[in-house]
Amino acid sequence: MGKKFGCSTKSKITAKDKTFAKKHLNSKFKHRSSSAVEVLKKQIDIEKSTLKYHDLSKIPEEIVEEEEQEDHFQSLVNDLRAATKKRPSFKEAAPTLLASKSKDRSLSKQKSQLNQSKTSGKEHAPLNRLLPPSNRFKEHLKHELNAECVEKLIVGSVEKFKKTVEWSQLECLHVLIPKSRDNDQIIHIDENPPKTLATAADLEAVGVQPSLANKAPTPLSELQSELFSIVNVYKDLYYPHRTLRNGEEVRLVYTLHAFNHILKTRACVMLNNKKIEEEENSNNGLVLADAYRDQGLARPKVLIILPFRDSVYRIVSLMADIVKKNVSISSDNDQKTIMNYERFLQEFTGNSLYFPKTNPKPEDYEKTFTGNTDDNFRLGLSLTKKTLKLYTDFYASDILIASPLGLRVTMGGTSNSDVEHDFLSSIEVLIIDQAELIFAQNWENLLHILEHMHLQPKTLRATDINRVRLWCLNGFSKFYRQTLMFASHELPEFRAVFNNKCCNYEGSVRISNPVQHGEIQNVLVPLAQVFQRIDVTALENVHEQRLHYFIHKVLPQFKSSIFAHTMIYVPNYFDYVQLRNYFKTENLSFVQICEYTKKEKIARARDMFFHSAAHFLLYSERSHFFKRTRTKGIRHMIMYQPPMFPHFYAEMINLMHSSNQNARDGLEDSMSCTVLYTKYDQLLLNGILGSENTAKLLESDKPVHVYAAQ
């Protein structure tokens, strides 16, 4: 590694060198705040490992001049300068990067004059009125955040513009834009919905590459046009209204955006390569200016996280249609255009679940689990103007598509120091689709991936430091990453990721529409539904206080024989384990069904519960999600927490229909439904009761509310 980048592996920077550098850093930046100085100190570290990734032209001149007397530090500087002579793209040795400062200043001055001429007489006007849409890609990546702004973004003290916009299809848009640049450069969301993108010319007009616009499926629907107008200006997007009906529309929008981002990146790199080559031929002393910085520390730019292999198949099929429009995939020509496509079809299709004809599964279950539902996969794609190559090495890929499990297996490691995360260091667009399915699988895997994004790489692979963007070298990559999250409904975990893990300096748009009629209207069984509030002191105490309330307030009355055939529906697996252990300790009569229970034991538990051999049935929500078991004989339902999937509420209560009861249990019409909730369950209650009724429920002083089926 040291030999490749010209860094000596034997020399070591002494404590004297560090002290000297810190002294000059303090004098150089004494006019800045102490916190800003700390940020800069971290970014201009003089350790060997850090010098591999930083631009020497950004080291303060005082440090470079004074350290000429220090052998170890000067040796590192000389080695890094000498490394530029070994670049395969250069024909002649380049002078030191420090000599390019005067040229950089002149370029900066020209940019400043150009911006002033553009904005004169148009103060506080949004950027989308000053620049054509095709420039938004470049403006997003070229803007340099200063240390003070980064510090404010980290601590959350940056000033923000907030407003709510009403559009025809997306309806209610909550726009949040940090003041990370001048007022006249901020891209605002128009209050009027965008026009429908009906033709290739319309797509090209909003900044889509011509080669892509001519092949993209048109016209886009109104929903697609509104979604694309948001993602195209590189703002984060949270859309929790993805359904089985509009799922393909959403998939096309983010696939088109990812495709467009890669093509624009490639076009930018190719153009700069041509300019550099021309300057090499005309100038013996070539100096790379900052204008040619167009890359990251790793090649992958787009990461798409999906739950199933079938979802990957649908996305790659869209890409294949775009790359080679209106041509049969099986033709010999397309085998060259879409490389490794036959292998892809073998691995990502088939293996579909069997859906019984008698007693069929619900419609949403069959549509969700259609196709290959394996959740352990990863795929690298590289893209050119006319070729889509599948199964490329991660470090040679433009787009990575993976499941949370597959990506975590690839990252490996038992500790943070062992995790392989270098390929995630320069992700510019992150797409999380069908988040509710990922939540049902294992949400911790996704959080693990997000924690290891944009970290300093351990090694560099074929990276030209002279072409790496400055904000990437400074460790600010996460502030330039756009995140798109799509889900079928709201969950607190989704909000937490979007609010805490997404730091895009361009701002965010969150779609949040009130639920008019909750799932309670779909309950067909005529019984009273009792909602009992649990008073909790803090969010971190929810699990313990919920368990305490259940054991002392709810469970005693349901131990009576008149409350036989009681199902306890538990959405959270941690709560499920707590209850199971308590029931075993107390020797209560119960059976259990969770996602890990084998088929034979499930059949036995259902039989015992139906024939009164067990008083309680512990039932996990994840088991219901993956198997959708129709349990019979339920007389009393206790929902330990409102369901994570709103439609499960009506589905579970409707299982209590008289046709599913054991006529010999002697309980006749004894039935009840009890739902336990806390003030932190508002998003879950919205899907059940509706937003208006939920607000009344939480504002009320009464701890118990009863709703009757209509």
C-alpha positions in Angstrom: 0.0 0.0 0.0 2.8 2.4 1.0 4.7 1.6 -2.1 1.7 2.1 -4.4 1.0 5.6 -3.3 4.6 6.6 -2.7 4.5 6.6 1.1 7.4 5.2 3.0 6.3 2.4 5.3 9.3 2.6 7.6 9.4 6.3 8.4 7.3 7.6 11.3 6.2 11.1 12.2 7.6 12.1 15.5 5.8 13.8 18.4 7.8 17.0 17.5 6.3 17.0 14.1 2.7 16.8 15.5 3.4 19.6 18.0 4.8 21.8 15.3 1.8 21.2 13.0 -0.7 21.9 15.7 1.0 25.1 16.6 0.8 26.4 13.1 -2.8 25.2 12.7 -3.8 27.3 15.7 -2.0 30.4 14.3 -3.4 29.9 10.8 -7.0 29.5 11.9 -7.0 31.6 15.1 -9.8 33.9 13.7 -12.2 30.9 13.6 -14.2 29.4 16.4 -12.6 26.8 18.6 -15.1 24.1 17.4 -14.3 24.9 13.8 -10.6 24.7 14.5 -11.2 21.2 16.0 -13.0 20.1 12.8 -10.1 21.4 10.6 -7.5 19.7 12.8 -9.3 16.4 12.4 -9.4 16.9 8.6 -5.7 17.9 8.2 -4.1 15.1 10.2 -0.4 14.6 9.5 -0.4 10.9 10.3 0.8 8.7 7.3 -2.6 7.0 7.1 -4.4 10.3 6.7 -2.0 11.8 4.2 -2.8 9.0 1.8 -6.3 10.5 1.4 -5.7 14.3 1.6 -4.8 16.9 -1.0 -1.5 18.5 -0.2 -2.6 21.8 -1.7 -4.9 22.2 1.2 -2.2 21.9 3.9 -1.5 25.4 5.3 1.5 26.9 3.6 3.2 27.7 6.9 3.3 24.0 7.8 4.8 23.0 4.5 7.5 25.7 4.5 8.6 25.2 8.1 8.6 21.4 7.9 11.2 21.4 5.1 13.8 21.0 8.0 12.0 17.9 9.3 13.2 14.7 7.5 10.2 12.4 8.1 7.4 14.8 7.2 9.2 16.1 4.1 9.8 12.5 3.1 6.1 11.8 3.1 5.4 15.0 1.2 8.0 14.2 -1.5 6.7 10.6 -1.8 3.1 11.8 -2.4 4.3 14.3 -4.9 6.4 11.7 -6.6 3.3 9.4 -6.8 1.7 11.8 -9.3 4.5 11.0 -11.7 3.6 7.3 -11.7 -0.1 7.9 -12.7 -0.8 6.0 -15.9 -2.9 8.9 -17.2 0.0 11.3 -17.2 2.7 11.3 -19.9 5.1 13.6 -18.1 5.9 14.3 -14.5 3.6 16.9 -12.9 4.9 19.7 -10.7 3.9 19.8 -7.0 0.2 20.4 -6.2 1.1 23.5 -4.2 2.1 25.3 -7.4 -1.5 25.1 -8.6 -2.8 27.4 -6.0 -2.5 30.6 -8.1 -4.4 28.9 -10.9 -7.1 27.7 -8.5 -7.5 31.2 -7.1 -7.9 32.6 -10.6 -10.5 29.9 -11.4 -12.3 30.7 -8.1 -12.3 34.4 -9.0 -13.8 33.7 -12.4 -16.5 31.6 -10.8 -17.3 34.3 -8.3 -17.6 36.9 -11.0 -19.8 34.6 -13.1 -22.1 33.9 -10.1 -22.4 37.7 -9.4 -23.4 38.4 -12.9 -26.0 35.7 -12.8 -27.5 36.8 -9.5 -27.4 40.5 -9.9 -30.8 42.0 -9.4 -32.2 38.7 -8.3 -31.4 38.5 -4.6 -33.0 35.6 -2.6 -34.3 34.0 -5.8 -34.4 30.2 -5.8 -31.6 28.4 -7.8 -34.1 26.6 -10.1 -35.0 30.0 -11.6 -31.3 30.9 -12.3 -29.9 27.6 -13.6 -31.3 25.1 -16.1 -32.3 21.7 -14.5 -29.3 20.0 -16.3 -26.9 21.9 -14.0 -28.4 20.7 -10.7 -26.2 17.5 -10.8 -23.1 19.6 -11.1 -24.2 22.2 -8.6 -25.0 19.6 -6.0 -21.6 17.9 -6.2 -19.5 21.0 -6.8 -20.7 23.0 -3.8 -18.1 23.1 -1.0 -19.4 23.1 2.6 -17.2 25.0 5.0 -16.3 23.6 8.4 -18.6 25.9 10.3 -21.6 24.8 8.3 -20.7 21.1 8.7 -20.4 21.6 12.5 -23.9 23.1 12.5 -25.3 20.3 10.4 -23.8 17.7 12.9 -25.2 19.3 16.0 -28.5 20.3 14.3 -28.1 24.1 14.9 -28.2 25.1 11.3 -31.0 27.5 10.3 -33.7 25.7 8.3 -36.5 26.7 5.9 -39.7 24.8 6.7 -42.9 24.8 4.7 -45.7 22.5 3.7 -46.7 22.1 0.0 -49.9 20.5 -1.4 -49.6 18.6 -4.7 -52.3 16.7 -6.6 -50.8 13.2 -6.3 -48.4 13.3 -3.4 -50.7 15.6 -1.5 -48.9 16.8 1.6 -45.2 17.6 1.3 -43.2 18.6 4.4 -40.1 20.4 3.0 -37.1 21.0 5.3 -34.1 22.8 3.8 -31.0 23.7 5.8 -29.5 27.1 5.1 -26.2 25.5 4.0 -25.6 28.0 1.2 -26.6 31.5 0.2 -30.3 32.3 -0.1 -30.0 32.9 -3.8 -28.5 29.4 -4.3 -31.0 27.3 -2.4 -33.2 25.0 -4.5 -36.8 25.3 -3.3 -39.8 23.1 -3.9 -42.4 24.9 -6.0 -45.8 25.2 -4.6 -47.3 24.3 -7.9 -47.0 20.6 -9.0 -44.7 20.0 -11.9 -46.1 19.3 -15.3 -46.3 15.7 -16.5 -43.2 14.4 -18.2 -44.9 13.0 -21.4 -42.1 12.9 -23.9 -38.3 12.4 -24.2 -38.0 16.1 -24.8 -39.7 16.7 -21.4 -37.2 14.4 -19.7 -34.3 16.0 -21.4 -35.6 19.5 -20.4 -35.4 18.5 -16.7 -31.8 17.3 -16.9 -32.1 13.6 -18.0 -29.2 12.6 -20.3 -30.3 12.6 -23.9 -29.2 9.0 -24.4 -31.4 8.0 -21.5 -34.3 10.3 -22.2 -34.8 8.8 -25.7 -35.0 5.2 -24.3 -36.9 5.8 -21.1 -40.5 4.6 -21.0 -42.8 7.6 -21.5 -45.1 9.2 -20.7 -44.6 9.2 -17.0 -47.7 9.4 -14.8 -48.6 12.4 -12.7 -47.3 10.5 -9.6 -44.0 9.6 -11.3 -43.6 13.2 -12.6 -44.0 14.6 -9.1 -41.7 12.0 -7.5 -39.0 12.6 -10.2 -39.2 16.4 -9.8 -38.1 15.9 -6.1 -35.4 13.3 -6.6 -34.0 15.1 -9.6 -32.9 18.1 -7.4 -31.1 15.8 -5.0 -33.2 16.2 -1.9 -33.9 13.3 0.4 -37.3 11.8 0.0 -39.4 9.7 2.4 -42.5 8.3 0.7 -44.6 6.0 3.1 -47.5 5.5 0.7 -46.1 2.9 -1.7 -48.8 0.3 -2.5 -49.1 -2.8 -4.5 -50.7 -0.8 -7.2 -48.2 2.0 -7.6 -45.1 0.0 -6.7 -44.0 -0.4 -10.3 -44.4 3.3 -10.9 -42.2 4.1 -7.9 -39.6 1.5 -9.0 -39.3 3.1 -12.4 -38.7 6.6 -10.9 -35.8 5.7 -8.7 -34.3 3.3 -11.4 -34.4 6.2 -13.9 -32.8 8.5 -11.4 -30.0 6.1 -10.5 -29.4 5.4 -14.2 -29.3 9.2 -14.9 -26.9 9.8 -12.0 -24.4 7.2 -13.3 -24.5 8.4 -16.9 -24.0 12.0 -15.8 -21.1 11.0 -13.6 -19.5 9.0 -16.4 -20.0 11.9 -18.9 -18.3 14.3 -16.5 -15.3 12.0 -16.0 -15.0 11.3 -19.7 -15.1 15.1 -20.5 -12.5 15.8 -17.9 -10.3 13.0 -19.2 -10.4 14.6 -22.6 -9.5 18.0 -21.3 -6.6 16.6 -19.3 -5.3 14.8 -22.3 -5.5 18.0 -24.4 -3.6 19.9 -21.7 -1.0 17.2 -21.5 -0.4 17.6 -25.3 -0.2 21.4 -25.2 1.5 22.0 -21.9 4.6 20.2 -20.6 4.0 21.3 -17.0 0.5 20.0 -16.4 -1.2 21.0 -13.2 -4.5 19.5 -12.3 -7.0 22.1 -11.1 -9.8 21.5 -8.6 -12.2 21.8 -11.6 -11.1 18.2 -12.6 -12.1 16.7 -9.2 -14.9 14.5 -10.3 -14.5 11.2 -8.3 -14.8 9.6 -4.9 -12.6 7.4 -2.9 -14.3 4.3 -4.3 -16.1 3.8 -7.6 -19.6 2.7 -6.4 -22.0 5.7 -6.5 -25.5 4.2 -6.1 -26.6 1.7 -3.5 -30.1 0.1 -3.8 -31.3 -2.0 -0.8 -34.1 -4.4 -1.5 -35.8 -7.2 0.4 -36.1 -10.0 -2.2 -34.3 -11.3 -5.3 -37.5 -10.8 -7.3 -37.2 -7.0 -6.6 -33.7 -7.1 -8.1 -35.0 -8.9 -11.2 -37.6 -6.3 -11.8 -35.1 -3.4 -11.5 -32.5 -5.1 -13.8 -35.3 -5.8 -16.3 -36.1 -2.1 -16.4 -32.4 -1.3 -16.9 -32.1 -3.9 -19.6 -35.1 -2.5 -21.4 -33.6 1.0 -21.3 -30.2 0.0 -22.4 -31.5 -2.0 -25.4 -35.0 -0.7 -26.1 -37.4 -2.8 -28.1 -34.9 -5.6 -28.8 -35.3 -9.2 -27.6 -33.1 -10.1 -24.7 -32.4 -13.5 -26.2 -30.7 -12.1 -29.3 -26.9 -12.5 -29.7 -26.5 -8.8 -29.9 -28.1 -8.3 -26.5 -25.9 -10.9 -25.0 -23.1 -8.5 -25.5 -25.2 -5.5 -24.5 -26.4 -7.1 -21.2 -23.5 -9.1 -20.0 -24.0 -12.2 -17.8 -27.8 -11.9 -18.2 -28.4 -15.7 -18.5 -26.6 -16.3 -15.2 -28.7 -13.5 -13.7 -32.0 -15.1 -14.8 -30.9 -18.4 -13.3 -30.1 -17.0 -9.9 -32.8 -14.3 -9.5 -35.9 -16.0 -10.9 -37.8 -19.1 -10.0 -38.1 -20.6 -6.5 -41.5 -19.0 -6.0 -43.6 -20.0 -3.0 -46.5 -22.4 -3.5 -49.9 -20.7 -3.0 -52.7 -23.2 -2.1 -55.9 -23.1 -4.2 -58.1 -24.1 -1.4 -58.1 -21.7 1.5 -56.0 -19.3 -0.5 -53.7 -16.7 1.1 -54.7 -13.0 1.2 -54.1 -11.1 -2.0 -51.4 -8.9 -0.6 -49.5 -12.0 0.7 -49.5 -13.6 -2.8 -48.3 -10.4 -4.5 -45.7 -9.7 -1.9 -44.1 -13.2 -2.0 -44.4 -13.8 -5.8 -41.1 -14.7 -7.5 -37.8 -15.5 -5.8 -38.1 -14.4 -2.2 -34.5 -15.3 -1.1 -33.2 -12.4 1.1 -29.4 -13.2 0.9 -28.0 -11.6 -2.3 -25.7 -8.8 -3.6 -25.0 -7.7 -7.2 -22.6 -5.3 -8.7 -23.4 -3.5 -12.0 -21.2 -1.3 -14.2 -22.9 0.9 -16.8 -21.8 2.6 -20.0 -23.8 4.3 -22.7 -24.6 1.1 -24.5 -23.6 -1.7 -22.2 -24.9 -3.0 -18.8 -22.5 -5.5 -17.2 -23.8 -7.7 -14.3 -21.8 -9.4 -11.6 -18.9 -6.9 -11.6 -16.6 -6.7 -8.6 -17.9 -4.3 -6.0 -14.9 -2.0 -6.4 -15.4 -1.9 -10.2 -19.2 -1.3 -10.0 -21.2 1.8 -10.5 -24.4 0.5 -8.8 -24.7 -2.0 -6.0 -27.9 -3.8 -5.4 -28.2 -6.0 -2.2 -30.3 -7.1 0.6 -29.4 -6.0 4.1 -28.4 -9.6 5.0 -26.4 -10.1 1.9 -24.5 -6.8 2.3 -23.8 -7.5 5.9 -22.4 -10.9 5.0 -20.2 -9.3 2.4 -19.0 -6.8 4.9 -18.1 -9.6 7.4 -16.1 -8.9 10.5 -16.9 -9.6 14.2 -15.9 -6.1 15.3 -15.8 -2.7 13.7 -12.1 -3.0 12.9 -12.7 -6.1 10.9 -15.7 -4.9 8.8 -15.1 -4.4 5.1 -16.8 -1.1 4.3 -14.5 0.7 1.8 -17.0 0.2 -1.1 -19.5 2.2 0.9 -17.2 5.2 1.4 -18.4 7.3 -1.7 -22.1 6.4 -2.1 -23.9 9.4 -3.5 -27.4 8.0 -3.9 -28.9 5.5 -1.4 -32.3 3.9 -2.2 -34.2 1.8 0.3 -37.3 0.3 -1.3 -40.1 -1.7 0.4 -38.8 -0.7 3.9 -41.6 -2.5 5.6 -40.4 -5.8 4.2 -36.9 -5.1 5.3 -38.3 -4.3 8.8 -40.0 -7.6 8.9 -36.7 -9.4 8.0 -34.1 -7.8 10.3 -33.9 -4.0 10.8 -30.6 -4.3 12.6 -28.8 -5.3 9.4 -29.9 -2.1 7.7 -28.8 0.0 10.7 -25.4 -1.8 10.7 -25.0 -0.8 7.0 -25.9 2.8 7.6 -23.4 3.0 10.5 -20.5 1.9 8.2 -21.2 4.3 5.3 -18.8 7.1 4.4 -16.1 6.0 6.7 -12.4 6.5 5.9 -11.3 3.6 3.6 -8.7 1.2 4.9 -7.1 0.9 1.5 -7.4 2.7 -1.9 -8.0 0.7 -5.1 -7.0 2.5 -8.3 -7.9 5.9 -6.9 -6.4 9.0 -8.3 -6.1 11.4 -5.4 -5.8 14.3 -7.7 -9.3 13.6 -9.1 -11.1 13.0 -5.7 -13.5 15.7 -4.7 -12.3 17.9 -1.8 -15.4 17.3 0.3 -14.8 13.6 0.0 -11.2 14.0 1.2 -12.4 16.1 4.1 -14.8 13.4 5.3 -18.0 15.3 4.4 -19.4 12.6 2.0 -22.5 11.9 4.1 -23.7 15.5 3.7 -23.8 15.0 -0.1 -25.6 11.7 0.0 -29.2 11.6 -1.3 -31.4 9.1 0.5 -34.7 7.8 -1.0 -36.9 5.7 1.3 -40.1 4.1 0.1 -42.5 2.2 2.4 -46.2 1.1 2.5 -46.9 2.8 5.8 -45.5 4.9 8.6 -43.4 3.4 11.4 -41.4 5.1 14.1 -38.3 3.2 12.9 -38.6 4.7 9.4 -38.9 8.2 10.8 -35.9 7.6 13.0 -33.7 6.6 10.1 -34.9 9.4 7.9 -34.4 12.1 10.6 -31.2 10.8 12.2 -29.3 9.0 9.5 -29.9 11.3 6.5 -27.8 14.5 6.6 -28.2 15.8 3.0 -27.3 19.5 2.9 -29.8 20.0 0.1 -32.6 19.2 2.5 -35.5 16.7 2.6 -39.1 16.2 1.6 -41.3 14.0 3.7 -44.7 12.9 2.3 -47.2 12.6 5.2 -50.9 12.4 4.5 -53.4 11.9 7.2 -55.2 8.6 7.4 -58.9 9.3 6.8 -60.3 5.9 7.7 -58.2 3.3 9.6 -58.3 -0.4 9.4 -61.0 -0.6 12.1 -63.6 0.0 9.4 -62.7 -3.4 7.9 -63.5 -5.3 11.1 -66.5 -7.6 10.4 -66.9 -9.3 13.7 -69.4 -7.5 16.0 -67.4 -7.0 19.2 -66.2 -4.2 21.4 -62.6 -3.2 20.9 -61.0 -1.9 24.1 -57.9 0.4 23.9 -56.0 0.6 27.2 -53.3 3.3 27.6 -50.0 2.4 29.4 -48.4 5.5 31.0 -44.7 5.4 30.5 -42.0 7.8 31.8 -39.5 7.5 28.9 -39.0 5.8 25.6 -36.2 3.6 26.8 -38.5 2.2 29.6 -41.3 1.2 27.2 -40.6 -2.5 27.2 -40.2 -2.9 30.9 -43.3 -0.8 31.8 -45.4 -2.5 29.2 -44.5 -5.9 30.6 -45.2 -4.7 34.2 -48.6 -3.3 33.2 -49.5 -6.5 31.4 -48.5 -8.8 34.2 -50.2 -6.9 37.0 -53.2 -5.3 35.2 -54.2 -7.4 32.3 -53.1 -11.0 32.7 -54.8 -11.7 36.1 -58.3 -11.3 34.7 -57.6 -13.4 31.6 -56.4 -16.3 33.7 -60.0 -17.1 34.5 -61.6 -20.1 32.8 -64.2 -17.8 31.1 -61.3 -16.2 29.2 -60.1 -19.5 27.7 -58.9 -19.5 24.1 -57.0 -16.2 24.5 -54.5 -15.2 21.8 -51.7 -12.8 22.8 -50.6 -11.1 19.6 -47.0 -9.7 20.0 -45.5 -7.5 17.2 -42.0 -7.2 18.8 -39.9 -10.3 19.0 -38.1 -9.0 22.1 -41.4 -8.6 23.9 -42.4 -12.1 22.7 -39.3 -13.6 24.3 -40.0 -11.8 27.5 -43.6 -13.1 27.7 -42.6 -16.6 26.8 -40.0 -16.8 29.5 -42.5 -15.4 32.1 -45.1 -17.9 31.1 -42.7 -20.7 31.5 -41.6 -19.5 34.9 -45.2 -19.2 36.1 -46.1 -22.6 34.6 -49.1 -21.1 32.7 -51.0 -23.2 30.2 -49.9 -21.9 26.8 -48.6 -22.8 23.4 -46.5 -20.6 21.2 -46.0 -19.9 17.5 -43.2 -17.6 16.2 -41.3 -17.3 12.9 -38.8 -19.9 14.0 -41.4 -22.6 14.9 -41.4 -25.6 12.7 -44.5 -26.7 10.7 -45.1 -29.8 12.9 -45.0 -27.7 16.1 -47.3 -25.1 14.5 -49.9 -27.7 13.7 -49.7 -29.2 17.2 -50.0 -25.8 18.8 -53.0 -24.9 16.7 -54.7 -28.2 17.5 -54.2 -27.9 21.3 -55.4 -24.3 21.3 -58.6 -25.1 19.3 -59.5 -28.1 21.5 -59.0 -26.2 24.8 -55.8 -28.1 25.7 -54.0 -24.8 26.1 -55.4 -21.6 27.7 -53.1 -19.1 26.0 -51.5 -18.8 22.5 -48.5 -16.6 22.2 -48.3 -15.5 18.6 -45.6 -13.3 17.0 -46.4 -10.8 14.2 -43.4 -11.9 12.1 -44.8 -15.4 12.1 -48.1 -14.1 10.7 -46.3 -11.9 8.2 -44.2 -14.8 6.7 -46.8 -17.6 7.0 -50.2 -15.9 7.3 -51.5 -18.8 9.4 -55.3 -19.0 9.8 -55.7 -19.8 13.5 -59.1 -21.0 14.6 -60.7 -21.0 18.0 -59.8 -17.5 19.1 -62.3 -16.2 21.7 -60.3 -13.3 23.2 -57.6 -11.2 21.5 -54.9 -9.3 23.4 -52.7 -7.1 21.2 -49.7 -6.5 23.3 -49.0 -3.5 21.1 -50.8 -2.1 18.0 -49.7 -4.1 14.9 -46.7 -2.9 12.9 -48.7 -3.7 9.8 -52.1 -1.9 10.1 -54.1 -4.3 7.9 -53.2 -7.1 10.3 -55.5 -5.5 12.9 -58.7 -6.2 11.0 -57.3 -9.5 9.6 -56.6 -10.9 13.1 -60.0 -9.8 14.6 -61.9 -11.3 11.6 -60.4 -14.7 12.5 -62.7 -14.6 15.5 -65.7 -15.1 13.2 -68.2 -17.7 14.4 -67.3 -20.0 11.5 -63.8 -20.4 13.0 -65.0 -21.3 16.6 -65.1 -24.6 18.3 -68.8 -25.1 19.1 -67.9 -27.6 21.9 -65.8 -25.3 24.0 -68.9 -24.1 25.9 -68.1 -20.4 25.7 -70.8 -19.5 23.3 -70.6 -15.8 22.4 -67.9 -14.8 25.0 -65.5 -12.7 23.0 -63.3 -9.6 23.5 -60.5 -7.6 22.0 -58.0 -5.6 24.1 -55.3 -3.4 22.6 -52.5 -2.0 24.8 -50.8 1.2 23.6 -48.5 4.1 24.8 -48.1 7.7 23.7 -45.3 6.6 21.5 -47.6 4.4 19.3 -49.2 7.3 17.5 -48.0 6.3 14.0 -49.3 2.7 14.6 -52.6 3.9 15.9 -53.1 6.2 12.9 -53.3 3.2 10.6 -55.9 1.5 12.8 -58.2 4.3 14.0 -57.4 7.1 11.5 -55.4 10.3 12.3 -58.3 12.2 13.7 -59.5 9.5 16.1 -55.9 8.9 17.2 -55.4 12.5 18.1 -58.5 12.5 20.2 -57.4 9.2 21.9 -54.0 10.6 22.9 -55.3 13.9 24.0 -58.0 12.4 26.3 -57.5 12.0 30.0 -59.3 8.7 30.1 -57.0 5.6 30.0 -59.6 3.3 28.5 -61.6 3.8 25.2 -64.0 1.4 23.6 -64.8 1.2 19.9 -67.6 -0.9 18.5 -67.5 -2.4 15.0 -69.8 -0.6 12.6 
